[in-house]
Amino acid sequence: MKKALVVLFLALIVFMSGCIGTQTTTLTTTAPAKTVTITETQEKTTTITVTQTVTTTMVPTHYPLTIVDSAGRKVTIEKEPRRIVSLAPSITETLYFVGALDKVVGVTKFDDFPPGVQKGRTVIGGFSDPNLEVIASLKPDLIIGTSMHLKYLDKLQGIAPVIIVDPRDINEIYKWIITLGKVVNREEEAKGVVNYMKAIIEDVEAKVANSPRPKVFVLLSYWNGYWTAGRGTFIDSLISIAGGENIFHDVEGWKAVSAEEIVARNPDVIIISYHAGVKPGDLCDTPLAKTNAFKNGRVYVISDDNLISRAGPRIVLGLEEIAYFIHPEVFNYAYQPRTCTVSS
């Protein structure tokens, strides 16, 4: 229910953004008064003073706008973008929440939020393999991608200006929501989204402030090793904000670790990605069954991978869910224990 309320509130911000649109400023000035003298018959004279009011409507503009993207490139936006191609679901979601989804003409085949987002838009291919010919056919005036798309940068720049967005933690997600808000002329709406995200995060931080910090392991994928998130990822920052200690915080970025490493660090809580390719019960026949997490039934599956894998406004929902797993006693969260039969 709480997740639904959060999404509803963020959607309300989007609705209000659509109502606001491009803001205008009305300036009212008073011109010098004019005195009119009227002479009537029988030599009766009446003097009337007329005050003139002049109203001027001004449409604000901050273009051309130059920003520095995540690749350290200076990108100049000459005018307000009207046709945007988004190369990542997280970017599409961010543009939706700041009220600029109407500007998006191209999305990837993995874009699924808001529901029906592909309807009326052109699918330009996958996240890692966009179709450059399709993108060019859309005649975009802006393309927004991630570091995954740097290998296509030269060709993409031949189509339209390109912004690379690649936040590594919550603060950088805030920064990019505001920056993209400026780029699409929705800065005030973007500030509203960030302020609401901060309110949720501050609430979580306050609730877990005086609690112990359990050791946490996040399993993102079970393919050629146990893939997890280390220092410099927003998942690592989510664990910390939620009142936990990432057992692989000393690892940089995304990495596959061994079962022996996990057991040696003995997590108290294990959180498994919904699409990790493995279920808790499948791990009962692995060395992970020896960890405190399995012994005490503290193994969980995240309800929606996108909440923790997409660097956009909905990441606060992922934060709340992780906080429930790490500190169920604080949030009155009732979890279903998942244990294995473990020999001594």
N, C-alpha and C positions, 0 to 999 in steps of 0.2 A: 504493500500500500504506500509506504513511504517513497519507494522508487517512483511509483506512478505519480505521486504528488510533485516530486522533483522534476520529472520530465514535463509534467503539466505546467509547472511554473516557468521552466525554461521555454516551453512552447508559447506561453503567454508573452514572454519577452519578444519572441519571434513575431507573434501576431501584432504586438504593439509597434514593433519595428516596421512591419509592413504598412501600418496606419500612418506612421510618422513620415517615412520616405525621406526625400531630400528636404531639409529644413530651410525655411526662409526667415529673414529678419526684416521686420517692418520698422522704419524710422519715421517718426512724426516730428516735423519742425514747424515752428511758427514764423511766418514771414512778417516783415514790417507792416504795421497796421496802416490802412488807408482811411483818409478822412473824406467823406462825401458831403457836400453842402447842397441842400435842396431848398430852393426859394419858391414859396407858395404865393398865392394871390394875397392881396391886402397887406403886402410887405411883411409877411410872416416867414421867418427863416428858421429851418431846422437843420441841425448838424448831426450826422450819423457816422460813427466810427466802425469800420468793417475790419475784422481780424481774419487773415487768410491762413488756412492750415494746409501745408503741403505734405503729402504722404509718399514716401519712396520705399519700394520693396526691393531688397537686395538678396540675391541667392549666393550663399557662401561658397567659396571654392578654395581648395588647397592644392590644386594641381598647377604645374607638374609637381609630383611627389617623389622624392628619392629615399629609398630604404636600403639597408644592408641585410641581405638574407642569411640563412644558416650556413651557406657556403662561403660567406665573407664577400659576396659580390654586391656591388652597388647597382641597384636596379631603379630606373626612373620610369614612373607611370605618368604619361603626358596628360591623360584625361581620365575621367571616371570610367572604369571598365563596364562594358555592357554585355560582353560575350566572353565568359570565362570557361576554360576547360580545367577540371579538377582531376588530378592524377592519383588521388588517394581518398579513401572513404573518410578519413579523419578531417581532411580539408573540406570535403563536401558538408560534413556535419557542422563544422565551425561556421561555414558560410550560411548554413541554414539558421543556426542559432543567432547570428548577428543580423538576420533579416535580409540576406542577399542571395537566397537560393534562386530567385527569379533571374539572376544574372548568369546562372550556370547553364551552359548548353551541352557540355560533355562530361560524362562520369565513367568510372570503371565498372566492370561487370560485378565487382564485389560490393559496390555501394548498395546498402539496404536500409539506410536511415537518413531522413524520415521514411516511413513506409511508403512505397510507391515512388521513390525518388527517381527511378529510371524512366518512369512514364513521361513522355513528352521531351525526353532528352536522349542524346545519342550516346550509346555505349562505345567507348573508344578503345576497348580491349581490357587486358588485365592490369593489375597493379604494377607488376614488374616488366610487362611486355606490352606497352600501349602501341596502338596502331598509328604511326605518324601520318599516314595518308588520310586517315579518317579525321585526325585532329586538324590537319591543314584544311580539309574540306569544310570545316565548321567556321572558318575565318574568325578565330578568336582574337580578342584584343589583349588577352592575358592568359597565361598558363601557369598553374600553381602545382608544384610537385614536391617530392622529398629527395633525400640524398640518394635514394634508389634510382632516381632518374638522371643523375649527373652524367651517366654514360650516353644519354641521348641529348645532352644539353646543347651541343652545337646545332643539331638539326632542329631542335625545338625553338631555339632562338631565331632561326630562320623563318619561323612561322609567326611568333609573337613574343613580347617580353615574357621572361620566365622568372618566377620567384621560387626558391628552394626553401621549404619549411621543414625543419627537423628538430623539434624540441626534445630535450633530454630529461627534463624534470618538470615538476608542477609550475615553478616560476617561469620557465621558458614557455610553457603552454599558455600561461597568462599573457606573457609578452606577445606571443604570436596571435592570440585572439584579438588583442588591442591593435596590433600592427595591421592585420588583415582587415579589421574594422576601418582603419584609416584608409587603406588602399581602396576599399569599395564604398567609401563615404558613409560608413555606418559606425563611426567611432563611439558615439554616445550609447548606441545599442550594445556594442562590444563591451563597454565599461560596465553596463548593467549585468551582462552575463558573467563577467569576471567577479564582480562584487558578490553575486549570489553564490558562485563557486567558493569564494573565500569564506562566506558565512558558513557553508556546510563543513568546510575543512576546519575552521576554527572551532566548530561545535564538536567534531570528532577529537581534535587535539585536547580540548578542555576535558572531555570525558575520560580519556585514557592517560591524562597527565600524571596521576598518582598511582598508576598500576605498574606491576613488573613488566619487563619487556621479554616475552618469550622468543626463543630462537625459531625463525621461520624459513622454510624452503618452499620456493614456488617452482613447480614443474610445468613448463610451457609446452614441451614436446618430447615424446619418447621415440626418438628416431636417431639411430647412431649415437646413443648416449642420452643422458638426462639434461635437456636444454633448460637453462635458467637465466635469470636476469641479475646482473651485478651492478657495481657502482657506475653511475652515469646514465642509468635508465630511469624512466619515470616509474616503473614498477618497483624499483629499489626505493624510490622516494615515497611511494604509497605505503610500503611496509613500515617505513620509519614513522610516517605521519600517523599510521593506524596503531602505533604503540608496540611495534615488533622490532626484531633485530634480524636483518637478512644474513643468513649464515654464509652467503657468498658475496657480501659487500666488498670484500677485498679483491674480487674479480672485476675486471673492466668490461663493461658492455654485456653482450649476449654470449653465452658459452655453454658447451656441452661438458658436463662433469660426470665423474664415475660414481657408481653406487658406493664404492669404498670411501670416497671423499664425503659423500652425504652422511653415511653412517658414522664416520669419524667426527663429524661436526654435530651429529645427534640433534636434529631439529625437534622442537616441542610441537610445532604445527607444520603440517604440509598442506599446501593449497595447489590443486591440480587444475590446469586449464581444461575447459570443457572439451576442446578438440585436441587434447594432447596425444590422443591415440592410445590411451591406456586408462583403465578405471582403477579405483582404489583396491578392489578385490584382486586385480591382476598383479598387484605389487606384493601380495602376501607371500608369493613364492620367490621373492627377491630379498636381497640383504636389507632393503629398506624396512622390512617387517621388524627389524631389531631396534628401530628408533623409538624414542619416547612418543613421537607423534602416533605411531601405529599402536603401541602398547596402551596408550591412554585414549584411543579413539578420537584423535585430533587430526583427522585427514578429511579434507573438504574438496568439493569441486565447485569452481566458480560458475555461476549460472549463465553468464554470457561473456565469452572471451573478449568481445569487442569493448567491453567496459574497462578492461585493463590494457588492451593492446592498441587502442586508438587514442592518439594524443589530442583529444578534443574536450568539449564541455561535459560530456557524459562520463568522463573519467572519475568525477566525484561520486558517481553511483558505484563504480568499482571500488573506490576507497572505502565507502561505507560497508560494502559486503566483506572486504578484507578485514575491516575493523571488527565486524561481527564475529568472524572466524577466530581472530586473535584474542579478543576480549568479550566473549559471549556474556560473561557475568555483568559487564558494564551496560550492555545494550539489551539485556533481557532476551537474548537470542537463544532459542532452543534448537540444538543441533542433533542430528542423528549420528550417534557414535559409529565409527567404522573401525573395527579392530580385526586383528588376525590372531590365529592360534600360534603363539610363539613359544618355542622351547626355551628353557632356561639357559 
